[in-house]
Amino acid sequence: MADRNGVGLLAPAERDLRLDLMRGIGQWMVFLDHIPYDIVSWLTLRNYGFSDAAEFFVFISGYTAGFVYGPAMACGQYFAATKRLLKRAWQLYVAHIFLFLVFVAQIARAARRFDNPMYGNEYNIFLFLEHPDVMIGQTLMLKFKPVDLDVLPLYIVLVLALPLILWGLIKAPRWTLLASAVLYVLARMFDWNLPSFPGGNWYFNPFAWQMLFVFGTWCGLTKAEEIAPLIKSRAVEILALAWIAFSFLIVMTWHIPALGVLVPQWMIHIIYPIDKSDLDMFRLIHFLALAVVFVRYIPRQWPALHSRILRPLILMGQNSLPIFCLGVFLSFAAHWFLVQIEGDILAQILVSVAGMAIMVGAAWLLNMFKAVPDHFEASSPATPEKA
């Protein structure tokens, strides 16, 4: 669909493969992080800094939304873009419900067949199995979520808010960014969040995480060019590297308790708790520091982005939603298998590598499926020869 100026509604000029690369790496990290006590998960970001794959997914989702839907909004196609965004939110909602049902069935079957209630308790579905009539309604309202299924509801809410976010960033970008930051501060001060069932709040507080999403959307609207000189400055690079090093040293004290005595008490009172649910500022700054370093040293036209080595990761990033859903299933399957065989380090490595390979294979098949044309011309019936 094109507007009156001939601009495609949803046709951005060029895809940034760096985003797909980071989303693909994030898929592997989420899969590994969701396998309890897996030695291979030591390769993921959360073991070496304050932030993890969640920040990357939220920022990239916002950036992609601004890059794809922003031009349509700017050209006056507000209702058309809103329609597409609502359709996308519905697709995410259906995917979440489908993922929930299959995930719960997978866990319930394992718990019953192997007479091990640990699975139901560990993944927070025991109450669902006891009262499915009540819990189904709560699930449809996104108030009940098993462990590992918290990200999609957050994204659904953010996509539903995107028409207003995009409108504000186009009409009054600075005021919209300020409003987002104020909402973040107020949500943390007054514990604003959405309720969960049977108690508590959402693990990913949308009132807090929206700030990173809004900032990503603003960058996707090509506004990142406004801060390009700041990102390229030597002072910002030094500060980013210093924060990454500081984060690494603090996280090492979590893994090596003996190092904890090196951290002053006054610093401990300032740092902790580093809250993921409300997007702690220490996590946010760590992500921004990583983003600064990544942008400085990985240019948009980096030749390796077109190499065969990185192709599998990029394919996973380009098929993010189905690969994420597959990764959730695979992480539980890997956990179940390792529990059943009491797997050692070698088994953990083999299971993890197998899961990562399955995700790559699925992304490759999905890419081939996308290449198949949706429309084709019907062949004309043969003209009978005249006698």
Buried (B, 14 or more C-beta within 10 A) or exposed (E): EEBEEEBEBEEBEEEBBBBBBBBBBBBBBBBBBBBEEBBBBEEBBBBBBBBBBBBBBBBBBBBBBBBBBBBBBBBEBBEBBBEBBBEBBEEBBEBBBEBBEEBBEBBBEBBEEEEBEEBBEBBBBBBBBEEEEBBBEBBEEBBBBBBBBBBBBBBBBBBBBBBEBBBBBBEEBEEBBEBBEEBBEEBBEEEBBBEBBEEEBBBBBBBBBBBBBBBBBBBBBBBBEEEEEEBEEEEBBEBBEEBBEBBBEBBBBEEEEEEEEEBEEEEEEEBEEBBBBBBBBBBBBBBBBBBBBBBBEEEEEBEEBEEEEBBBBBBBBBBBBBBBBBBBBBBBBBBBBBBEEEBEEEBBBBBBEBBBEBBBEBBBEBBEEEEEEEEEEEEEEEEEEEE
